[in-house]
Amino acid sequence: MGSAQTQGELWGARAREWADLQEVSFGPLYDAALNAAKAATGSAVLDVGCGAGLALKMAQARGAKVTGLDAAAGLVEIARRRCPGGDIRLGECEELPFADNSFDVTTGFNSFQYATDPVHALSEAKRVTKPNGYVVVAVWGAADQCELAPYLAAVGKLLPPPPPGAPGPFALSAPGALEALVGKAGLTPGAIASVITTMRFPDEATTVRGLLASGVAERAIRNSGEDAVRKGVSDAVRPSRKGDGSYEFKNEWRFLLSRA
Ligand SMILES: C[S@@+](CC[C@H](N)C(=O)[O-])C[C@H]1O[C@@H](n2cnc3c(N)ncnc32)[C@H](O)[C@@H]1O
C-alpha cells in the first residue's frame, strides 16, 4: 500500500499556509528545473506530488499543458484554482492514473521520497514519460548549505522514533545517492544542478506558522503536541532572527535531470 492516505492527511492539514508561506519561496528551483527540462509551449508536463501547484502554474505560463497529482486534498484544491485548464488529480504517486508515454517532462519537487517505495514511484514516473523524455527529481541540498537544517533537526526530535536505518531528510544529498535511486527505477541519470532558494518571514509568529505548515511538522504535532513543536521550532530558528525581527533562510536544493 502506498503512503498517499497518511501523507495526504499530513500535508493537507495546513495547505493554505504551505502555499502562502513555504512554497512561495521555491520559484527559483522550479524555474531552473523547467529550464533544464526545456518545458515550453506544447510540452506535456506532469508534476508528481505537485502540492499547491506553483511549479505547474509556472509551467503553464511557459505554454506547457499541465497535469499534476498529489495526495493532499487541500493542496490539490489550491492547485486546481491556480491552473485553470490543467488536469490536477488527487492520488497515489505509486499508481499514476496516466497512460504510458504521456508526458515530455515529469517532475517531483521534494516529493518522491515520501512514497512508501520511492523506486516504485520513480518507475511509475518513467512509465508515463515519453521515451527519452525528462524526469526531474529535486531534493534538499547538503545539510551544511541549508539554514533550515536546525528546524528540521528540532522537528525530527519530536517525531515518533524512526525505524532503524530510516533515511533522514538529507539522505539523498549524499554523493551519488540520487543517481543510484533513479538508476534503480530504470531512468538514465544526467547532471545534478544546485539552486539556492530564500524563505523570508516578517516576524517570529509568521515564521513559526510557516514552518508548522509542512506534513513533517504536522506529524510531529500529532506525536508531541502543538506547544512542544512551536517551542522546538522557535528555539531552533532564533539564531536566524535579523535585527528588524524578520527571519530569512537560504537553502540549497539539488535536482537531477534524468532521461526516461
Ligand atoms: C514537501 S511537499 C512538496 C510539494 C510541492 N512539490 C512543493 O514543491 O511545494 C511533498 C508533497 O508530496 C505529496 N505526497 C506525499 N506522499 C505522496 C504519495 N504517496 N502520493 C502522492 N503525493 C504524495 C504530499 O501531499 C506533498 O504535497
The ligand as a Gaussian input file, in Angstrom:
#p B3LYP/6-31G(d) Opt

LIG

0 1
 C        7.378000      18.548000       0.533000
 S        5.797000      18.543000      -0.189000
 C        6.231000      19.206000      -1.782000
 C        5.061000      19.766000      -2.522000
 C        5.414000      20.501000      -3.800000
 N        6.115000      19.626000      -4.717000
 C        6.243000      21.732000      -3.481000
 O        7.360000      21.871000      -4.039000
 O        5.754000      22.595000      -2.731000
 C        5.530000      16.808000      -0.542000
 C        4.266000      16.548000      -1.318000
 O        4.203000      15.166000      -1.682000
 C        2.859000      14.732000      -1.538000
 N        2.881000      13.268000      -1.341000
 C        3.467000      12.580000      -0.338000
 N        3.273000      11.256000      -0.498000
 C        2.547000      11.109000      -1.639000
 C        2.031000       9.982000      -2.323000
 N        2.221000       8.737000      -1.862000
 N        1.338000      10.186000      -3.467000
 C        1.142000      11.442000      -3.931000
 N        1.606000      12.559000      -3.318000
 C        2.312000      12.393000      -2.178000
 C        2.359000      15.483000      -0.324000
 O        0.948000      15.519000      -0.253000
 C        3.010000      16.845000      -0.512000
 O        2.190000      17.730000      -1.237000

